[in-house]
């Protein structure tokens, strides 16, 4: 309905038939009706666009089918952002009932402003900065650091420099794969029973903050393997973004609205996310600025990655955490050290899989892959047999995860990891899996304690022109971490102390905590992060992969790898295929809603076997990001961000 028709209907048909003294309430918020016809968008690939064109009998010249659409996708994104900004301005400025006249003029006025040019510049600047880094001699390390700095301000609800990260890196010239541990650790004053009297303190506030390690981790990566680009170049694009304006995206807006009370309660978060003009969360498409964080980043650019861990920002950061009830000290920040680690490894078919060791969950991922090798029916992918075996493999894997902890503090972890990555143990486990029966006793699957639930993350994959690759997963744990921003630096702090287990505190299902994950000073909490690298038989990169979103990371990354390796799916299809999840406790098999639309027979069969099935929306599953070779054109790559969450792919020249 156009504005003219709406106005005519309102004045000529509605008003004459409304009883006297009536009150008319109109919802004029932006909305979209249910889209019955799914039109391709900026995320659609060529095959999806052509399929739509053919289905709608739209003629298209054969010559046009060969044209690249990258620039069109970029312009589509820009147009969507411009239109979001126009709608935001209309909401603030429109006071007129004259829909057909005043609104049209207002739209013209907004479009005449320079906002669309700023959006265009924003997108082009990000691409240009990444290209500049490579052209200036940069490599995948430089690129992933610059991207992570930017990601931390674009998606501040899930990651940022107030948190920590894990990474797996392949260096082509040496043929070696390294894992890198910059996970936050417990402060020196921490103790295993520090949350016993008040368990809520582990979820938010100063006491929930583990030692922030993100920037020191970047710095050590840069000094060890960086390509020679000056450090400040890696930080400057994010400084510019903070000064000129950060586009509010759907994920951040959604998370901010869900945490509105916590945001209003903290002056720092309130200053970041509340629009003073409306006293509400900034809307999708609006720009919001972070000048204080820009100042912090300028100091980091000048002093290097130790600015927060021994530099001029250290004392103020420690004080801000302590003022919120925390125990992180200057000494904690200064003494924190990232660690280069040997990745866990297994060979599947003719591929070598490398993943993060503890405190990450690469060993659990490896265990799943080993169990299912040569165990799935590759001629009938979506079948009851395959998904029963997958569900049981997940139950065994998550059962063993409850026994893991920081290997520097827990005896027997090295031996357990060696067992989990061994082919022999996987074969022993395979014999325990029944194709027509499941068990409700966690002890059958090797667990007698809870496996602590972790939360939000972000994953970045980079594949360089020299054959290097890195997968980096970063987190501040809960959405918006500890629910406060440092007063002096504007850094949103993590609440990763909540990732530890505490003695005497059973979970909601009645299972005791895992002693392997109890708090110790300097200890790193267990994480589901599983950044991984896969090499082919010639020791060339085959796949870079990782996931974001808590305990489902392990099962989701495993399924994408399974789809890619065992069923020879391209990486985009491997990521998009519907998923399941089982983490043993609770004794529930989670399935995406899509299972109700397709392959319902598999669902019914799994229920008949004995699984307690619960359905959840796709966005309730983990977002996997991955890059892999294109099987049809081996010299080309396919990068994919998960349809389940906001993301992007950039191919740089």
N, C-alpha and C positions, 0 to 999 in steps of 0.2 A: 504494500500500500504506500503510495506516494504521500508527501506532506499535503498536497492539494486535496487529494481524496479523503485523507484523514480529517482535514479541517472542514471539508464539505459535509462529511458524515456527522461530525460532532455538532456542527451548527444547525444543520437542516433536519437530521433524523434523531439524534440523541436528545439534544436540549428540549425540543418541543414536546417530547414525551416523558420528560422527567417531572415528577410531582413537585409542587411548590415546597420550599424550605429544605430541599434535598441538599446533601453534601456530596460532591463528586470527588473521589480520590483517584488520581491517575498515577500509575507506575510509569515514570518516564525514564527509568534507568536503562542503561544500554543492555540489550539482550539480543539473543538470536533464537529464532524458532528452531525446532528440531529439523535437522538437515536430513531429509529422506534420501536425497541423491548425494552420494559422497563424491564431491568434486575434488580432483587432484589439487594439492597445495604445494608449498615450497619444499616439503619433505618428500614428495613423491618421486620415485625413480622413473626412468624412461619407460620401462615395461608397464608400469601402472598407468602412466599418462596415455600411452598408446592403447592399452586395454580399454580405458574410459572412452577414448575417441572412437574406437571401433564399435563399442557397445551402443553409443549414442548416434552412430551412423553419421559422424561428422567427417566431411571430406578433408583430406590433408595431402598436399603434394608430396610425392615420394622424396623430393630433394630436401624438404623440411625435416624429414624424419632423422636425417643424419646430422643435423645441426646441434651443436652443444647447447646445453641449457643452463650452464653454471651462472652466466651473467643474469639470465632471467630469474633464477632462484634468488640471487642476491637482491635484485630490484624488487622482487615480491616481498622479501623480508622488510626492505626499506619502506615499501608502500604500506605494509601492515603496521609498522611502527608509526609512520606518519599519521595514518588514520586513527590509531589508538590515541595519539596525542591530540588530534583534532577533536575527537569525542570528549576527551578530558577537558579541553578548553571550553567546549560547548556547555558541558555540565556546570562549569564555574560561571560562565558569562551570560547564558541565555535566561532572560526573564520575560520574554515576550510570548504572548499567546498567538501571535501572527506567524504560524508555522511556515506558510508558503513564501513569506516575504523576509521577515527579520532573520530567520534561521539561515536562509540561503545567503543573505548578505554576511552573516556572522561566519559561516563556513568559508566564504571567499576571503574574509579578513584573516582568518586563522591560517588558511593555506598560503596567503600572501606573505606571511611572516617567514622568518628564516629557519623555522624549526625542521622542516623536511631536509634542508641543506645540512643541518647539524646531524640528523640521523644518517644521511648519506656519508658525511665525513666520518662519523663514528665507526661505521662498518668498514669503510675504506682504510681508516687509520689502523684498525686492528690487523687487517690483512697486510697492510704495508709494513707495520712494525715487525710482524713475523718474517716477512720476506727480507726486510733489512737485516734482521739478526742472522739469517742464513747467508746473505750476501756479504756480511761483514766478517765472515769466517766462523759463524756460529754453527753449533751442532745440535743434536737432539737434547742434550743437557741444557744448553742455553735456552732452547725453545720451550722445554717443559717448565723451566723456572719462570720465564716471562709469562707463559700461559697460566701457571699456577697463581702467580701474583694477581693477575687479572681476574681469574676465576674466583679468587677470594673476595673480591669486591662486587663482582657481578652476581655471584650466588653466595652471599654472606651467611645464609642460614645453615649451610652445610659444611663449609670449610673456610679457612682463612689463616692469617699468620698468627693467630692465637691458639692454633692447634698443633698437629703433628702429622707425619706421613710415613708410608712404606713404599718402596719402589723396587722394581726389577729391571735391570739394564743390560743390554747386549752390545758389546763393543766389537765391531766386525774385524778391525785390524789385528786384534789379539785373539779373536775367536772365543773370548771368555764372556760368561754371564755372571753378573754380580747382583746381590740383593743389598738394599740400603735401608737401614733402620733409623728413622728419625721420629719414632713414636714417642709421645709424651711419657714421662716417668713420674713416679711418686716423689714428693718433696722429702727432704731429710727428716722432717718432724712427723711424717706420716706413720701411722700404726695400723695393724690389721683390725682393731676394734674401734677405730675413730668414728665410725658411723653407727655404732651399736645402740647408743641412746637416742639417736634421731636419724633414722635412715633417709629422711627427705633431704638432708644436707648434702648427700652425694649427688643429688639431681640438679641443684642450682646454687648460686652464691659462691663466695670465695673459697670455701672449704672443698668444693667439688673440682677446683682447678688443679690439674696436673701441670708439671713444668712445660710451658710453651716451647716447642722445639722446631717449628716449621722453618723459620728463617735461618736458624743455625744449620738446619739440614740442607736447605738450598745452598748455603754458603760453602758447606763441605763438598757437596756435589760439584759445585762450580769450580772450586779450587782443585779437585781431584781429576775431573773429566771435562771441564768446560772447554769450549772451542776457541777461546781467546777474545771474545767480545767483551768490551768493558762492562763491568758489573752494573754501572748506573743505567746502561741501555736496557737492561732486563727489567728495571724497576720503573723507568720513566713513563712507559705507556700507561701504567696503572695510576701513576701520579696525575697524569693528564686527565684520565677518566674521572678521578675523584674531584679534580678542580672544575672540569667543564660539565660534568653531569653523568650519572650512571643510569642507563635505561632500566626502569623497573620491569622485571620479567614476571611471567605467570607463576613460576615456582616460588620466587621470593615473596610475591604478593600473597599467594595462597598461604605460605608458612607464616608470614607476618600476621595475617588475619586470624589464623588459628592460635597464635600466641599473643594476641593483642593485649591481654591483661599484663603479661610479663613485660611487654615492650613499654606500655604506659608506666609501669612501676619503676623502670630504670631510666634515669635521666639521659644516660648515654644512648641507649637504644631508642628512646623517644626522640631524641634530637636527630637520629639517623633516618628513622622510618615514618615518622608522623609528619604529614604535610601541615605546616602552621596555618595555611589558608583554610583548611577544612577540618583540622583536628582529627583526621582519619589517616589510615595507611595510604601512602602514595599509590596511585592507580597504575595499572599496567600501561606502559608506554610513557609515563611521566619520567622526567629526569630529576634525580635527587643528588645533591652534592655532599662530599665528605672532606671539607677543607682541613680538619684536624688530622685525619688519617693521611691526607696528602702531605702534611708537614712531617708526620712520622716516617712516611716512605721516603721523603727527601733525605732525612737523616740516615736511613738505612742505605740509600743509594750512595751517600757520601762516605759513611763510616764502614760500610761492608756488612756482611751478615752477622757480625757479632754485636751490632748496635743494641740488640735486646738482651744479649747474653754476655755482658761485660763492657758495653759501650755506654754512651751518654743517656740512653733510654732505660737502662736497667733498673736504677734505683726507683724511678717514678713508677715503672711497671710493677715492681714488687710491692711498693706501697699501695698502689691501687687495688691489688689482689688482697693484701692484708686488711685494707680498710673495709673490704666486703666480708671479712671473717676468714680469709685464707691463710695458709701457712707457707706459701712459696716465698723464699727469701732471695736476696741478691746472690748469695753463695750458691743456691740451687741453680739459678739462671746461668751463672758463670761456669759452674762445674759440669753442666749438661754436655754430653758428648754423643753425637750420632755414631753409628757403627756400620762398617762394611761387613756383610755376611755372605757365607756360601749358600746359594739357593738350594732348595730341595729339587730333586730331578727324577724323572722317570722317562722311559722310552715307550711310546705307544705307536704301534704300527711302524712306520719309518720316520716318525717325528720324535724330537726330543722336547719335553715339556720342562720348563724351569719356573719355579714359583717361590714366593716369599716364605722363609722359615718362621718359627715362632719368634715374636709374639703374633705374627700373622698366621693365616690358616692355609698356606700353600700345601702343607703336609696332608691336611684333610682333603683338599681338592685332589691331590695326587692319589690318595687312597681310593677315592671315588672312581677316578679314571682307570686305575689298575683293576678294580673289581669288575668294571663293565667291559674291559677290553675283551674282544672275541666272545662276548656274552649276549649281545643284542642281535635281533633279527634285522639285518640291514636291508632286507627285501620288503619289509612291512614296518615302516618307521613308527607311525602312530598306532600302536597296538597295545593290547592289555599286557602281553608278555613283556614288552620293552619297558612300559611304565611301572609295572609291578617290580621288575628287577631294579629299575632306577630308584623307586621309592624305598625299597629295602636297603639298597646301597647307601642312600642318604641317611637312613636311620642308623646303620652301623657307623657311618662316618661321624655323624654328630654325637653319637655315643662316645666315641673315642676323643672327640674334641673336648669333652668335659674334663679330661685328664691332663690337658695341656696347660702350660704356663710359661713364663719367662725362663728360658733354659739357664740363664745365669743365676737363678735363685732356687730352682726346683730340681731336686735330684730325680734322675730317671727319665727326664724329658728327652734327652738326646737318644736314649735307647728306644723310647716310644716312637719318636719320629722315624728312626731307622726302620722300625717294624712297619709303620704305616706306609712308607714308601717302597717296601719290598714286595716283589711279585709273589713270593711264597705266602705272605700273610694275606694278600688279596685273594689268592686261590683258596686258602683256608676259609676265608669269609664267604666266598662264592658258594661253597658247599653248604653253608648255613641258610642260604636264601631259598625259600620255597616259591614256586610259581603259582601256587593256589592257596597260600596261607600267610597271614601276618600275625605278629605277636604284640600284645599290649603291655608286656613287662619290659621296662627299659633295661633291666639287668641282662636280658637275653642279648641285647645289642651292646653290652659292655659299659653301660652307664649306671651310676648310682647317685650322681650329684647333678645339680643344675648346670647348664651351659649358659653363662651370662649373656643376656641380650645386649648387643651394641646397636648403634643407630645410624644417623645420617652421615654420608660421606660424599666425595666427588672423585671421579677417576679421569685421568688424562692419559691418552696414548699418543706417542709420537714415533714416526718412522722416518728416518733421515735418508738423504740421497746417497750417503756413503754406506748404507746398509746397517747402520746402528738403529737400535730401537729401545724405547723405555715405556713402561707402564707405571704410573704413579697414582697412588690412592691416598687422599688427604681427608682429614676429619676434624671437627670440633665436638664430635659425639652427638649430643641431643641437637634438635633444631634450635639454632641460636645458642648452642653451647650452654654455658653457665648462666645464661639469661642476664648478662650485663656486659657493658663495654668499659674498658679501661678509661678512667676519667682524663688522664693526661695524654694517652696515645690514640684513643678511639678504636683500639683493637677489641674485637669481640672474643672473649676468652672461652676456652674449652671447658667441658665438665667431664673429662675422661677418667677422673677418679671413680665415677660411677661404673666404669667398665670392669673394675675389680669386684671380686666377691668378698663378702664379710661373714665371719663366723657367727653361728647362732641365728642367722637370718635365712629362713627357708623361703622359697619362692611361692607364688600363688598356687602352685600345684602340689605343694607339700614336700618338695625335694630339697635336701640340704645343699649349702654352697660348696663350691669346689675348692679344696685347700690349695690346689696348684695355682689358683688365681687370687689368693689372699694378698693383701697389701703388704709391701715391704718398702722401706726407703730406697729410692733408686730403681725400683722394679717397674717394668712396663706392663700394662694390663693386656690381656689376651684380646685379639681383634679378629674379625671375620675378613679383613682385607686380604685379597688374593691377587695382587698384580702379577701377571705371568707373561712369559716369553716362550714362543714355540719356534723351533728351528727345523728345517727340512733335512733330508739325508746328506745334502751338500753343505750343511752348516750355514745356510742362508736363512735370513728371517722368513718365517712363514706366517706368523701371527703375533700380534701384540694385543693383549686383552686384560681387562680388569672390570670391576663392578663397584657400584655405589648404592648404599641403602641398608646397611646393617646385616643381620644374621643370614639373610637370604642371598648375600653375595656369593657364598660358596656354592650353593645349589644352582644359582643362575649362571655363574661363570662356567660351571661344569657342563650345564646343558648346552650352552653356546659352543663350547669346545667339542662336545659329543656330536652335535649336529654338523659341525664343520669337518671333523676328522672321520667319524664313523659313517656318516651318511652323505659326505661330499657335498653338503649344501654350501652355497656362497655365504659369505659372512653376514650379509644383510638378512637373508632368509633364516640363517641360523639364529640370529638375534630376535627376529620377529615372531618365530614360532611360539605358540602358547606353552606355558611352563607349569611345573608343579613344584611343591616345596614340602619337605618333611624334616624337622629338626629334632625329632624323637620326643622332646618335652616342649610343648604339650603333645599328646599322642593324636595328632591331627594331620591329615594330608590336605594341604592347601592346593587348590587348583584355580587357575584363572577363569573368569566368567566365560571366556570364549569356548571352554569345554562344553558349556551348555548349548552352544549353537552348533558346534561340530564335534563329532566323535563322542556323542553321549553314551554310546554302547560301551566305550572304554570306562567311562565314569561308573556306569552301573556294574560292570564287571569288577572294578576295584572295590566298590562297596560290598559286593557279594563275597569277595575275598576276605573282607573284614576291616577295611580301612574306614576310619571316621573322616568323611570328606567334608570340607568347608570351601565354599567358593569366595573369591575375592576379586575386586577389580584389578585390571592390569597394572594400574599405577600403585597398587599395593605390593608389587614385586620390585625386585632390584633393577636398576638401570645398568646395563652392560655396555661398555664402549670397547670397540675393537677395530683393528686394521688387519687386513689379510690380503694375500696375493689374489688376483683375479684369475681363476682357473682357465678361463677362455683366452685371456691375454696375459701371459705370465709376467710380462714386463710392467703391467699396470697393477694398481692397488685399489682396494675398496675399503673405505672407512665408513663406520656406522656408529651413530649414537642411538640409544635405545628409544623405541617409540613410546616407552612407558614413562619417559621423563624428558624435560627440556635438555637440549644439547645441540651441538653443531659439529660439522666436519669441514675442515679447510684443506684444500689441495694447493700448495704453494708452488709457484714456478721456480 
